[in-house]
Amino acid sequence: MNFHEVRFPASLSFGSVGGPERRTDIVTLANGFEERNTPWAHSRRRYDAGLGMRSLDDIETLVSFFEARQGQMFGFRWKDWSDYKSGPATADVTQGDQVIARGDGTRTAFQLVKTYSSGGLTYVRPIVKPVLGTVQVGLEQDQMREGVDFEIDLASGLVTFSAPPPEEVEVTAGFEFDVPVRFDTDKIQTSVASFQAGDVPNVPVVEVRV
């Protein structure tokens, strides 16, 4: 897979603009009513990395990162400062932030997920790029020990227990996570004169499926 397990400098992604994108097909019927459908089960996030540039040193760092990824060729990790925790943005990560599954007595591997709820409806987002050292896992109220009770695959977000959780026991988790992305352009155009005047380069970044 064309993906580098390296994070875009978080100090540069801070201040960027972006968020989730959905695709909806809308057909207006003869009677004026609409039929709406979507081919996407999951949203896709887009960002503009250029807005985080504050100095010529930042531009140099950006260009080096872009060249090392060979433009759009290789994906990378991106910290979305508006949504990078399993729980509230202002709260510390805890093992009970998210219910990721219920045990069935046989299954040992579970995908990290984050659930978004509003108006009685929910959307479950798979989390595939957890951050090293932030993942906490629990069974009901008991906190599990990484390396003893479970292992975490940082490249896929898969939690694997050493023994199957008992039936109907809630498997919970807390974590920080990155978004898998790639550059959405094969060129970066910069100008020292325009940058010093307050203009910043346009550097689109788009989420990829991994």
C-alpha positions, -999 to 999 in steps of 0.1 A, spaced: 0 0 0 13 35 -9 12 49 26 39 63 49 33 60 86 45 96 92 24 125 104 23 159 87 39 183 111 11 190 136 23 226 141 16 233 104 -18 215 103 -29 237 133 -48 266 117 -57 246 86 -93 246 74 -113 214 66 -137 188 76 -160 160 65 -175 158 30 -205 137 19 -217 128 -16 -254 129 -22 -272 122 -55 -304 143 -57 -331 138 -83 -360 163 -84 -392 145 -95 -419 160 -118 -440 167 -87 -413 187 -71 -404 161 -45 -368 149 -42 -352 115 -41 -318 115 -23 -293 87 -22 -256 84 -13 -230 60 -27 -208 66 3 -212 48 36 -185 70 52 -177 107 49 -144 118 34 -124 147 49 -107 175 30 -83 201 43 -61 230 31 -26 227 45 -15 260 31 -34 280 57 -11 267 85 20 283 70 33 312 90 69 317 79 93 308 52 107 280 74 72 265 74 72 266 36 105 248 35 92 221 58 61 218 36 81 214 4 104 188 20 74 168 32 57 171 -2 88 159 -20 93 130 4 57 118 -3 63 123 -41 32 145 -44 1 124 -45 19 91 -46 21 83 -9 -4 89 18 4 101 53 -11 109 87 -28 141 94 -39 156 128 -74 171 125 -72 196 154 -110 199 155 -116 161 158 -87 139 170 -99 124 203 -123 96 211 -141 118 236 -148 155 240 -121 178 226 -114 195 260 -114 162 280 -87 137 287 -88 104 269 -103 76 290 -109 39 285 -147 44 285 -149 70 258 -163 47 231 -181 13 231 -164 -4 202 -181 -38 205 -196 -65 227 -179 -97 234 -193 -130 221 -169 -154 238 -150 -163 207 -140 -131 189 -106 -116 198 -101 -87 173 -121 -55 173 -119 -23 151 -115 10 169 -145 32 161 -159 66 170 -197 71 172 -213 105 163 -248 110 176 -275 136 170 -313 136 172 -314 99 180 -293 89 150 -257 77 149 -228 74 125 -201 49 133 -167 59 119 -139 34 117 -106 47 132 -77 32 114 -48 54 125 -46 56 163 -17 75 178 11 57 196 8 56 234 -27 70 236 -49 39 232 -67 27 264 -89 -4 263 -114 -17 289 -138 -45 295 -168 -31 314 -151 -11 342 -117 -30 341 -88 -14 323 -68 -38 302 -30 -37 299 -14 -32 265 12 -59 257 -4 -82 283 -42 -83 277 -43 -67 242 -22 -55 213 -30 -25 191 -21 -23 154 -13 14 148 -15 9 110 -51 -4 110 -67 5 144 -73 -32 152 -74 -42 189 -65 -79 194 -71 -95 228 -50 -124 242 -83 -141 252 -118 -136 239 -139 -111 259 -169 -129 276 -203 -127 260 -222 -94 262 -193 -77 279 -188 -41 266 -154 -36 249 -145 1 254 -117 22 242 -102 57 244 -76 71 220 -62 99 199 -62 94 162 -49 107 129 -67 109 95 -51 89 66 -47 115 38 -27 123 7 -19 156 -11 -47 164 -36 -23 181 -60 10 172 -77 24 208 -75 30 234 -49 34 270 -61 50 294 -37 63 330 -40 84 347 -13 70 381 -23 33 370 -21 39 350 12 55 381 29 25 401 17 2 378 35 -8 353 7 -4 316 14 -1 287 -10 -31 265 -17 -22 229 -6 -53 206 -7 -52 174 13 -79 147 10 -87 116 31 -79 82 16 -94 47 23 -69 23 38 
